[in-house]
Amino acid sequence: MSASQASISFVTIRRQFDFRGIEMGRWVTSEERDRAAVNFHRALENLMSVLQGPELLISLRGTLGLQYGKGGRPGVAAHYVPATRQLSLAKNAGAGSLAHEWFHAFDHYLGDKMFHFASSASFASSNWLQQPSSSNIKSHPLNDLLGDCFKSILLSPDGGDTSEMFQVSQCVDEKHNTFYYSKPEEMCARAFESFVEDKKPSSRFLVKGTRYSEEAKAGLYPQGEQREKINQAFQNYFGLLGRALNKELG
């Protein structure tokens, strides 16, 4: 570990990004904690660069909490808990999951901000799919651009049918007799992963596997022309959001 890396800790991460809190599991050793802090910091710096926004975007204005090696679920590398607004990565299996779970947090954060009448427990992507052209959507250029992101992920180019990614996800769910991959919030998180990975971040702790994993080969991540359209839609949205937030900070 270099001298600069040695100065990185979860205390400095919390202060830099203004996370609401950062919790460690009781079985995380000091060496694992220090190594994880370096990985988290590099990944979050990469994410901030991809999104062209300031630290307050990453912590969702200080509302997001982090957990490492705590509150895990069997067989789950990482998860986001809406009730407590916490992003949790498993000690031994969280690498590559940060971008996916961060988008869940972002999607949830906007659930009741993009719409006039929405539950604080809802996700913006799910709300949008239920009412994509509803007057319930608050009028704002950023909301229009985020709607474009959801449309490029969930619907066909003409908006008259579901997208190819949606149809593949639905087939996989039917095959496994479950409802997971075709949830709008899961599809949008996977699409966001693809957008981030296509920016070629240096951190594999942030994202990996949207092109060559088994899930990618099955078509659960966007492909070809749809992927290009999704990436452009996210670029348009986060470009404007980043500029607005940076301007707000002066």
N, C-alpha and C positions, 0 to 999 in steps of 0.2 A: 504494500500500500504506500503510495507516494505521500509526501509531506502535506500536499494540498488535500488529498483524500482523507488523511488522518484528522484533519480539522473538521470534517463533516460528521455531524451527529444528528440524531432525530430532534435534538433541541434546536440546532441551527435550521433544520428543515421547517420546523414548526414556526419559528420566528420569521424566516424568509417568506414563506407562503401564507402565513397566518391561518394554519389549520386550526379547527376548533379544539382538537386534542389528538394526541398520538399515544396509543396503548400497545404495550408489549405483552406477549404471552408469558406465563410463568416459566415455561421450559425453554425460552430463548436465552442462549448463553450470551455473555458479553461480546464474544468474538462474532457470533452470528448477528447480534444487534449492530455491531459496528460495520460489518460487511453489508448488511441490509441497508443501513443508512446511506452508504456510498451508492448502492444500486438504485435506491429510491431517488436520491438527489439527481443522479445522472438522468434517470428516466423522466423525472418531472421537469428538468431543464430542457430535455429533448421535446417533451410535450408542449411546453411553453413556446419553444421555437417553432414547432409545427403550426400551432394555433395563432402565432403572431400576436399573442396577448400577454398581459402582465400576470404577476403572481396571484392577484385576487381572482382571476379567472380560474386558475387551477384549484384553489380552495373554495371556489363558489362563494366568494365574499365572506370567507371565514366560517361558513356553515358546515363544511365537510370535515369529518373526523377520519383518522386512519387507524387501522389495527394491523399488527404483524404477529403471526404465530398465535393468534387468540381468536376464540369463537369460531373455529373451523368446523366444517361439516365433512363427514366421511366421503371421500372420493371427489371433493370439490376443491380446486386449486385456489379459487378466490370467489368472493361474493360481495354484493352491495346490500345493505340493510336499510330499506326506506324508512322504517320506523325510527331509527336512531341516526340516519344519514351518515352511516359509517361504511367505508370501503375497507374490506378485510382481505389480506393475502395470507395464505398458508405459509408456514415456515419453510417447508421443503418442496412446495409445488406451486408457488405463486409467480415465478418468472414468466414473463410474456403476457400476463393477464391484466396488467395495470390499465392499458388504454381501454380495454373492453369494460372494465368495472368503472373507470372514471366516466365513461359516456353514460352508463346507467345512472350515476350520480347526477350528471349534467341534465339528462333527460328527465329525471325525477324533479330536480330543482326547478325546471321550467314548466312542470306539469300544471301548476295553478297560476303561472305567470303569463303563459301564452294564451290562456282562455279566460273568458269572463266568469264562467261558472265551472269550476273543476275542483275535485277533491285534492287536498294537500298530499294524499297518498298516491296520486295518479302520475302517470308518465305522459309527457307531451306527445310522444310518438303514438301511443295508444289512443289518446284523446283525439289526435289528428285523424287517425284512420277511421274513427267512428263518425267524424264530422269534418271532412277535409275542406268543404266550402262553406262551412257554417258561419253565421254572423257572430257566433260565440267566440271566434278567434279575435283577439285584440288587434286592432289595426296598427301595424308598425312595420317598417321596412325589414327589420330583422326577423319578425315573425313570418313575413312573406318568404324570405330566403330560407328559413328553417323548414317551412312547408314544402319548398322546392326539394330540399334534402329528403324529406320523408316520402314525397311523391316518387323521386328517382329510385328509392329503395323498395317501396312497397307496391307501386302500381306500374302498369305497362306504360310505354312512352305516350300513348294517347289518353291515358287515364281511365280507359274503359274496362280494364281487367287488372288482375293482380300481376305482379312482376314475375319473371322467370325464377328469380331467387326465392320469392314467396312460394311459388308452386313446388320447387324442389324441397324447401323447408317443410312444407305441408306433407309431402310424400314421405319424408324421413320420419316425421312425427307419427304418421299413420302406420308406418312399418314397425315402429317401436311402441305403438299404442300409448302415445304420450302427447302432451301439448307443451312444447318447449321451444323448439327451433323456429316455429312459425309465429311466435309471439312478436308483435311489432317492436317491442323494446329490445328483444334479443336480436332480431334482424338488424335493427339500426345500430346496435352496439358492434355487431360483426362488421357491418359496412364501415363504421367509423374506424375500427381496427385496420381495415384495408386501406383507407385513406391515410392513416398514420404510417403504416408500413411502407406504402408507396412513396413516402417522403424520405425513406431510407435513414431513419434515425439510427444513431450509433448504439443505442441501448436495446438489447434483446430482453431486458427486464420489462420494457415498456410494451413491446408487441413482437410476435413472431407467429408464423404458421398460417397466414391468410392466403398463401399461394401454393405451398407444397405439402401441407398437412393432409391427413385423411379427410378431414372436414372440408378442406378446400377442394380436394379431388372429387368429393361428393356433390360439389356445387353449392355448399352452404355459405360460401363467401361470394360476393359479386364477381362476375367474370366479364371479360371483353368490353363491349361498348357500354353496358350498364355500369361497369366499374368506373369507366372514364367519366360518365355523366355524374355518378355519385361523387367522385373525387372533385369534379369541378363545382358541384353544388355545395359541398362542404367548404371548398376553398373560398367561394363567394361569401358564404355565411360567416365563417370565422375571420375572414379578411376584414369584413365590415365591423364585426363585433370587436376584434382586436383593436382596430383603429379608434372605435368609440371609447373603449375602456382606457386606452393609452391617452387619449385626449382628456378624458375625465380626470386622470391623474396629473395632467398638466405637463 
